[in-house]
Amino acid sequence: NIIKQHTIVGRDMLKASPHVPLQRGSTVAEQHHERYDGSGYPHGLKGSEIYTPAAIVAVVDSYDAMTSDRPYQKAKSKEDVVKEIASMSGTLYDPKVVDAFLQVVEDFHQ
């Protein structure tokens, strides 16, 4: 639960910035762990309630987390991660965002 607070802390930090572009990013920071089916946090938003830029960050943040070595998990292959993200379209991730991601992911370097 403490880790989940990073969305609120990040939002507050960005909102307090004197720089307007950073202020605009506060909603992205707050909502990037919301999930299309409502299972995310911090507010349990779902579907169109989630700010589209936050839905985009949710997909690419997941891609980065799964393709990077972490202390608690070894990196997965790009192919496996793409399949996993595609399989969660409409549940964890906005289907429109996943469709767009699938069109460009081949250009990503792992």
N, C-alpha and C positions, 0 to 999 in steps of 0.2 A: 504493500500500500504506500510505503514511503516513496518507492521508485515511481509510482504512478503520479506523484505530485509534480514530477518534472514538467508536465504539460502546463500546469497552472503557474509554476515558477517561471517557466520560459515565457508564457503569455505576459505575465506581469513585468518581467524585465524588458521585453520588447515594447510594451505599451508605454513604459516610463522613458523610453529613449527620446531624445530631442529630434531624432531623424525620422521623418514621416515614412519612408519605405520600411524601416524596421517596425514602426508602429503598425503598419498594415500587415506585417507578418505575424502579429500576435495571435490572430485567429488560427493561422496555420499551426503555430506551436501548440496552441490549446487543443486543436482537434485532430492532430495527426495520428492518434491512436483510437479514434472513433472507428467503428466498423459498420459496413453497409447494412448488416443485419441487426444492428443495435447492441451488439455484444461488447463494444469497446468502452473506452473511458476517456475523459472523466465524466461525461454527461449521459452516456448511453444513446447518443444521437444515432439516427439511421437514415439510410437512403438520401433523399434530397435535403435533409436537415444538415448534412455535412457540407461544409464549404468546399467547393471543388478543388481549389489549390491544396487543401489539407488532404483530400482524397488522393491526389496525385503524389504528395509526399508520403502518404501511407504506403503506397505501392513501391516507390523507389527506396524508401527507408527499409522496408522488408527485404527487398532485393539485395541491398547493401549488407544488411545484417546476415542474411543467409549465405551470401557469397564471400563473407569475410571470416577469418579465424577469430573466434572469441574465446575467452578463458573457459567458458562453459560448453563450447561447441565448435567443432571443426567446420571449416567452410564446405558448403555443398557445391556441386558442379553447377555451372551456369544452366545447363540443360535441365537438371533436376529442379532448380529454383524456378525457372520459367514455367515448367509443368505444374509446379506447386501453386504458383501465383495464378496461373490460368484456371486451375481446378477450384480456386476460391473466389472466382468471379461471381458476383451476385450474393455471396455470403459475407466474406470479410471485406472484399473490395468492390468498388463501383464498377459495373460491367463496362461502362464507356471508358473509364480510365484504363482498365485492363486491356481492352481492345486497342487503345492508342499505344499502350506500353508494348504490346506484342508486335506492333508495327515497327517499333524503333529499337527494341532490345538487342537485335543482332549487331547494331552499331556500338553497343557498350563493350568496353574492354573489361575483362574480369580481373 
